[in-house]
Amino acid sequence: MNLEPILLTGGALAVLLWAALAAYVIHIDRRRTAARAVVSNVLATLSGREIRSVPVAERVVRVTPLLDRVSRDMILHTAADGTTPREAVDVLATHLVDRWGIYTLVREASFHRKSRDIWRRTASMKVLCHLEHPQTIDILSRAIESANTEVASVGLTLLGMSSDERAPGILIDALRQRKQPPSRIAVHLEHSPLRPADRYRPLLHDTDPLVRFWGATLLAEYPEFDWVESELATLVRDPDPRVRKAAIQSLGKVGDELAAAAAVQLLRDGAPFVRAHAARALGELEKSEAAPAVAELLGDADWWVRAAAKQSLEAMGSDVWPVLMRCLEHPDEFVRNGAAEVFQNLGVLDSLIVMEAASDDPSHAKIDLLRRIAAAGGMRMTNSLIERAGAAAPRIRNLLTSMGLEQVGAA
């Protein structure tokens, strides 16, 4: 049997199939390109100054002949795109409702059966939110319980942006029940336009320490409420160190005297990260009278606590000068070095040494101070001084050498 004609026929058929498939792909691509061009034309039309003053219903009528040439999916996608101007979304959303009905949007926003329908669900949620449809909040409430991360994320975002009074309560309940990671929920609560401070108050007394933590954290944005400082101050005795940390961190932003007293109390906390945040809080509050207590942490066993103490003292400014002077004589090297770094970071060291190096008759008192700071800071600090000095480096090197620091700045 001669198979050659059959093989040739089969080969020709394969070529025809590939050609047909390629033609179909090209056809689809051209249709999409044409549809995108139509949508771009619609957006350009709607951006015109004259048409923007026209009522939405009339704008819809003007662009409907163009929109009839593109698919519903493309209109929906464009309406849900965050880069589409709000005025254009008004028109596109109205067109969707006029042509396909609000029920279609509600149904698609409420659930999805297949993964390929997820984008349509989230897009419909966004359009319904834009339209402020009465069922939107209920739909978003269900969305944040979805096992699908994308659906839940869009639900959280839209609830965080919503001006509906019910939205913060839904997010807070979700945080309490951990329907989604609490940190993600808290981010959207922070950006809520409703600023629901009173709803955070009960969180401070929740049995779950993670809920108390987020309650304390979220209240950092509400210095205008008198009760915030006193409520947060009660948490410095919380059994969970994360809660104590969140409380003192927020108190540093919203508090005053109660906050300062709480921070001083936590400088001796058993958790290093709590001590560090207590020190930073006193710096943020600019409580220079607490500088001696903060300076004690310059010798803390934990590096982060020592760093926080230095930052706090720097934030307090030049008023901490007497405290730093005493630290220069401290038996603990960490304390001496930390005090010298604060002097340097406050700009005191650079100013002193430049002035005295330029003087023909340096002050003995200032020279003694420079010697003590430089000795406490060590060779690395004084070498750094020379590196920053530029053209004045030779005179500063000579001054340091005359102070008994011959090894400093060696070439």
Secondary structure by P-SEA (a helix, b strand, c coil): ccaaaaaaaaaaaaaaaaaaaaaaaaaaaaaaaaaaaaaaaaaaaaaccccccccaaaaaaaaaaaaaaccaaaaaaaaacccccaaaaaaaaaaaaaaccaaaaaaaacccccccaaaaaaaaaaaaaaacccaaaaaaaaaaacccaaaaaaaaaaaaaccccaaaaaaaaaaaaccccaaaaaaaaaacccccccccccccccccaaaaaaaaaaacccccccaaaaaaaaacccccaaaaaaaaaaaaccccaaaaaaaaaacccccaaaaaaaaaaaaaaccccaaaaaaaacccccaaaaaaaaaaaaaacccaaaaaaaaaacccaaaaaaaaaaaaaaaaaaaaaaaaaacccccaaaaaaaaaaaaaacaaaaaaaaaacccaaaaaaaaaaaacccccccc
